[in-house]
Amino acid sequence: MKKEECYLLGKITRRHGLAGNVILKLDTDQPEIYKKLESIFLEINGLLVPFFIEKSSWSKTDALNIAFKNSSEELVDQSLGKDVYLPLSTLPKLTGNQFYYHEIIGYNILDENDNDCGVIRSVNDQTAQSYFITNLDGKEVVIPIIKDWILEVDRSERFIKMQLPEGLIDVFLVPSKKDE
């Protein structure tokens, strides 16, 4: 399994109890769909290695207590602090204006008048407000991801049409008087 064929599910954060269990902290808006995992991939030395799950239970609303099949102290030690991945093929298909961040990289952002607002280079979801980072005319443009601003997601033409506040794009493209 290649990393490009997978998505980040979360991270093994710590041991749990004395029976060789670990806590998987999930990085998802829908943790409930991961209750019955059969296996996961951990990144070890740059490779994705499969780990098979014997049983799991909720530790918190966004964390699973996991027991690996054929668990050993070495296996648990090897898993601690590792990122956890699942194949992209396990994700449910989204429709309408819903999208996964990984799928829209390379999409164009258009405003409601079909003006180009840049090509999505990445998505930052590590802050309270997630945002697109686009490239427009060689400049980096930051566009907040606000559900009410998204008018259309066209997967075949690879664009997202948004209703953006007047002047948002100009903040990044037009030099301020201080810069002149």
C-alpha positions as CSV (number, residue, x, y, z in Angstrom):
1,M,0.0,0.0,0.0
2,K,1.3,3.4,-1.0
3,K,0.8,6.5,1.1
4,E,-0.7,8.3,-1.9
5,E,-3.5,5.7,-1.9
6,C,-4.4,6.3,1.7
7,Y,-5.7,9.0,4.0
8,L,-4.6,9.9,7.5
9,L,-7.1,8.5,10.1
10,G,-5.3,9.5,13.3
11,K,-2.4,8.6,15.6
12,I,-1.6,6.0,18.1
13,T,-1.1,8.2,21.2
14,R,-0.4,5.9,24.1
15,R,-0.8,2.5,25.8
16,H,-4.0,1.6,27.5
17,G,-3.9,-0.8,30.4
18,L,-1.6,-3.8,30.8
19,A,-3.0,-6.1,28.2
20,G,-1.1,-4.5,25.2
21,N,-3.9,-2.2,24.1
22,V,-3.3,1.2,22.6
23,I,-5.3,4.4,22.1
24,L,-6.0,5.5,18.5
25,K,-6.9,9.2,18.5
26,L,-9.1,9.7,15.4
27,D,-8.8,12.8,13.2
28,T,-12.2,12.8,11.7
29,D,-15.6,14.5,11.8
30,Q,-17.4,11.1,11.8
31,P,-15.6,8.9,14.3
32,E,-18.6,6.5,14.6
33,I,-17.9,5.0,11.1
34,Y,-14.6,3.6,12.4
35,K,-16.0,1.5,15.2
36,K,-15.5,-1.8,13.4
37,L,-12.0,-1.5,12.0
38,E,-10.4,-4.8,10.9
39,S,-7.0,-3.4,10.1
40,I,-5.0,-0.2,9.9
41,F,-1.8,0.9,8.3
42,L,1.0,2.5,10.4
43,E,3.8,4.5,8.9
44,I,7.0,2.8,10.1
45,N,10.4,3.9,8.6
46,G,8.6,5.5,5.7
47,L,6.5,2.4,4.8
48,L,2.9,1.6,5.5
49,V,2.7,-1.6,7.6
50,P,-0.6,-3.4,8.2
51,F,-1.7,-4.0,11.7
52,F,-4.7,-6.3,12.3
53,I,-7.2,-5.5,15.0
54,E,-8.6,-8.1,17.4
55,K,-11.1,-5.9,19.1
56,S,-11.8,-2.2,19.7
57,S,-14.0,-0.1,22.0
58,W,-14.6,3.6,22.5
59,S,-12.2,5.3,24.9
60,K,-13.7,8.8,24.2
61,T,-15.9,10.1,21.5
62,D,-12.9,10.5,19.2
63,A,-10.6,7.8,20.4
64,L,-10.6,4.0,20.2
65,N,-9.0,1.5,22.6
66,I,-7.5,-1.1,20.2
67,A,-6.1,-4.6,20.8
68,F,-4.0,-5.9,18.0
69,K,-4.1,-9.5,16.9
70,N,-0.9,-11.4,18.0
71,S,0.0,-8.4,20.2
72,S,3.4,-8.3,21.9
73,E,5.3,-5.6,23.8
74,E,7.4,-5.0,20.7
75,L,4.4,-4.6,18.5
76,V,2.9,-2.1,21.0
77,D,6.2,-0.2,21.3
78,Q,6.5,0.0,17.6
79,S,3.0,1.5,17.2
80,L,3.3,4.3,19.8
81,G,3.3,7.8,18.3
82,K,2.7,6.5,14.7
83,D,0.3,8.0,12.2
84,V,-2.5,5.7,11.2
85,Y,-3.8,5.4,7.6
86,L,-6.6,3.7,5.7
87,P,-7.0,3.1,2.0
88,L,-8.8,5.9,0.1
89,S,-11.1,3.2,-1.3
90,T,-12.7,2.8,2.2
91,L,-14.0,6.4,2.2
92,P,-17.7,6.8,1.3
93,K,-18.3,8.7,-1.9
94,L,-19.4,12.3,-1.3
95,T,-21.8,14.2,-3.5
96,G,-23.1,17.7,-3.9
97,N,-21.1,20.4,-2.2
98,Q,-19.4,18.0,0.2
99,F,-15.8,17.0,-0.4
100,Y,-12.7,15.5,1.1
101,Y,-9.8,17.9,1.4
102,H,-7.4,15.5,-0.4
103,E,-9.7,15.2,-3.4
104,I,-9.9,19.0,-4.2
105,I,-6.2,19.7,-4.4
106,G,-5.7,21.1,-7.9
107,Y,-9.2,22.3,-8.2
108,N,-9.8,26.0,-9.3
109,I,-11.7,28.3,-7.0
110,L,-14.2,30.5,-8.9
111,D,-16.2,33.3,-7.5
112,E,-20.0,33.6,-8.2
113,N,-19.1,35.6,-11.4
114,D,-16.8,32.8,-12.7
115,N,-13.7,34.9,-11.9
116,D,-10.6,32.8,-11.2
117,C,-9.5,32.9,-7.5
118,G,-6.6,30.4,-7.9
119,V,-5.8,26.8,-7.9
120,I,-6.0,24.9,-4.6
121,R,-2.4,23.9,-3.6
122,S,-3.3,22.7,-0.1
123,V,-5.8,22.9,2.8
124,N,-4.9,24.0,6.3
125,D,-7.2,22.3,8.8
126,Q,-4.9,22.7,11.8
127,T,-6.5,26.0,12.9
128,A,-10.0,26.8,14.3
129,Q,-10.9,27.9,10.8
130,S,-9.9,25.6,7.9
131,Y,-8.9,27.4,4.7
132,F,-7.8,26.8,1.1
133,I,-4.3,27.9,0.1
134,T,-4.4,28.8,-3.6
135,N,-2.0,30.2,-6.1
136,L,-3.2,33.1,-8.2
137,D,-0.9,35.1,-10.5
138,G,2.1,33.8,-8.6
139,K,0.8,34.9,-5.2
140,E,-0.5,32.9,-2.3
141,V,-4.2,33.5,-1.5
142,V,-6.0,32.2,1.6
143,I,-9.7,31.5,1.4
144,P,-11.7,30.4,4.4
145,I,-13.7,27.2,4.0
146,I,-17.1,28.3,5.0
147,K,-20.0,25.9,4.0
148,D,-22.4,28.8,3.3
149,W,-19.9,30.3,0.8
150,I,-19.7,27.2,-1.3
151,L,-22.1,27.4,-4.2
152,E,-21.0,24.4,-6.3
153,V,-18.5,21.6,-6.4
154,D,-17.9,20.3,-9.9
155,R,-15.9,17.1,-9.9
156,S,-15.8,16.6,-13.6
157,E,-14.6,20.2,-14.4
158,R,-12.5,20.3,-11.2
159,F,-13.7,23.6,-9.7
160,I,-15.4,25.0,-6.6
161,K,-17.6,28.0,-7.1
162,M,-17.8,30.2,-4.0
163,Q,-19.6,33.4,-2.9
164,L,-16.7,35.4,-1.6
165,P,-16.9,38.6,0.3
166,E,-16.1,41.7,-1.8
167,G,-12.4,42.5,-1.7
168,L,-11.2,39.2,-0.2
169,I,-9.0,38.3,-3.1
170,D,-7.7,41.9,-3.5
171,V,-6.2,41.7,0.0
172,F,-3.7,39.3,-1.4
173,L,-3.2,40.8,-4.9
174,V,-3.4,44.6,-4.5
175,P,-0.4,46.2,-2.8
176,S,-1.4,48.3,0.2
177,K,-0.4,52.0,0.3
178,K,2.2,51.0,2.9
179,D,3.8,48.6,0.5
180,E,4.2,51.2,-2.3
